[in-house]
Every structure is written in structure tokens, then in C-alpha cells.
Amino acid sequence: MNVLFVGGTGLISSACVLEAMSAGHDVWVLNRGVSLLENHVDANHTLIADATNETQVRAVLGDRHFDVVIQWTAYVPVQVELDLRLFSNVAQYIFISSASAYQKPPAHWLITEATPLENPFWQYSRDKIACEEVLMTAHATTGFPVTIIRPSLTYGDSQIPVAIGSWTKPYTIVDRMRRGAKILVPGDGTSLWTLTHNTDFARGLVPLFAVAEAIGEAFHITSDEALTWNQIYRLVGDAAGVEPDLVHIPSDALIAADSELLGSLWGDKVNTAVFDNAKLRRLVPDFHAKVPFAQRIRETVKWFDHDASRRAIDDVANHLWDRLATIYTDALDIAALRS
């Protein structure tokens, strides 16, 4: 079938493009053509346009028809409202939302698709919730064939998933570990978290294409492996060949030092995140995550080590983390002297 990825060259979407192609779908991508990651689709199947510009998108779409459209780059309601006009005749529209939309803090440790959507700490998550509401209202009123997908923290070769790190320059955390610098961990590092490799996510998403029972429904797609943040950091260190020097700092202190962390910490990573994938398995019975974090994070670190151009360092983040580590370790030293 004809499948259009709006995006298609990101960390998760690129893996899904490859999986869809492997499954025999005729895959197209629509994006601005500026991603640093590889475009796996040939030029004849690549539509170059700004997905937020209706005129540009209509021009490149022409009279092409797609059975499935997967929207990876919509973050606010006006963007999905545009898609309701652009793709009104599609057989299935898949909106990539976020598992951070689930209730924070969670009322129950196990997250299902019935967990309320409520995140008072992160605007990104509230915007995703608002997008979902627009689409589900359209489904209820006009039958618009939407399926909602909520990934959690998903990684691949180009991303190292940690609670306190640099998303744009992820090698920074490995460099710190190898230099023996302090590694900041929020709280006591014992809350459970779920990390999903992009190839595992792809194997859960693609089988939902054109499945009638998926229309009007929401699913998360995650690994079933839950690790503490302490375990995650030590596994990253093991992949880097070192024992990381972990410093546990209260989340309040981290947010006070960098207000941008409010959403990603209180609105996400300091909360336990363990997911029940039973709803997905009812439609995709064979789904299970094949990639253990301990194994794949080694491949990720090797990917960075293979090419010096991938090993950019976030100097701003390093400065902040060094300052916080010094303040906190000095305070602990003073407390020990007074005891």
C-alpha cells in the first residue's frame, strides 16, 4: 500500500521507514530535506515541503493518494487541523503523540492506554494532548480515521538516553564518564524507566497500518524492560568502558538551576514509567521488544566512537553540570564534617 511519512528522517521515524519498506509498502516521505540523518527513501519518493505550509504541501502532493499517513512533526493543534484538510480522504491517519502525555505523577505504577492524559509540568505534553483531542473529536463527528501512537523515551544509534543529558549533543555524557567527571542523576536514581530501541518501536507500529480495529484507538509502543536510572547510567558507563561517578541530586535543585528541566524531569523522567503493552498485542500478537538495553547501548556508543564528527560536546551543559556537582559535593562534605 502507499504510505506517507510526514517527517521520516528522525530518530524513530527513519527506523519505521525501513521497517515499512521491508514489509513491502510503497513508502514516501514529506519533509524539508534538512535532516542530518539519512533519508532511506529515493528522490522520486521524497516530497520536499514545509509540512506547516498548506500551499507547499498541496503543491507537492498533487493528485497522489496515500492509504496511510503517519504524522511525526505535528506538535500543536493548528498543525493537525491542517492535516484534517490535507488528508481528509486517507484510509488511516496515524498521529505520533507522546507517552509523556500520561498523568504526571501517575496514580498507578503501571501505565495503560486508559491512564488519564494530564501533565501540568510540560507544555510539550499538554500540546500533544490538545492535538489528540482535536483528532479524536474529528473521528467522533466525521469518522476521520485516526490512530494515536504514544512512544516513550526511544533511542537508536544517534541518541544516548539518560535523564540528564544533551539531546542535541548526546556524546557529551560519554565524554564526561570517560574523563571521570561527575554524572548527575535526579533523585536517588531508583525510579523505574522504560527505554525502547527505535527498531522495536518500528516493529510495533508498521503492523498497525490499515488495521480497521486500530481506527479511533490509542496505543503506546514500548519495551517491556524496566530499569532504574542507576542501572541505565551504569550500563552506559559499561558501554563506554568506565565506571561512572554518579552524584544524586534532588530534582528540585536541578530544576532550580535550569528551569528548562521542569518538563523533562517533573513532567517525565523522575516518575516511574512502566507500560502495559497488552492492548497493542491484541492487534499485533507477535510484538515483543527484542533489543535489551545492555546490548544495544554498546552499539550506540560504538556508533559515536566510529566517527569524530559525531562526538560534539555541549560546553554549556558541561558548565552547568560541573557547577551543580561542585555545589552538591561540597555541601555533602560540610555535612560530613559537622556530623
Secondary structure as UniProt FT lines:
FT   STRAND          2..6
FT   HELIX           11..22
FT   TURN            23..24
FT   STRAND          26..31
FT   HELIX           43..45
FT   STRAND          46..48
FT   TURN            51..52
FT   HELIX           54..61
FT   TURN            62..63
FT   STRAND          68..71
FT   HELIX           77..86
FT   TURN            87..89
FT   STRAND          92..96
FT   HELIX           99..101
FT   STRAND          110..111
FT   TURN            113..114
FT   TURN            120..121
FT   HELIX           123..142
FT   STRAND          146..151
FT   STRAND          154..156
FT   TURN            157..158
FT   HELIX           171..179
FT   STRAND          182..186
FT   TURN            187..188
FT   STRAND          192..194
FT   STRAND          196..197
FT   HELIX           198..205
FT   HELIX           206..208
FT   TURN            209..210
FT   HELIX           212..214
FT   TURN            215..216
FT   STRAND          218..221
FT   STRAND          226..228
FT   HELIX           229..240
FT   STRAND          245..249
FT   HELIX           251..257
FT   TURN            259..260
FT   HELIX           261..264
FT   HELIX           265..269
FT   STRAND          274..275
FT   HELIX           278..283
FT   TURN            285..286
FT   HELIX           293..306
FT   HELIX           308..310
FT   HELIX           315..338
//
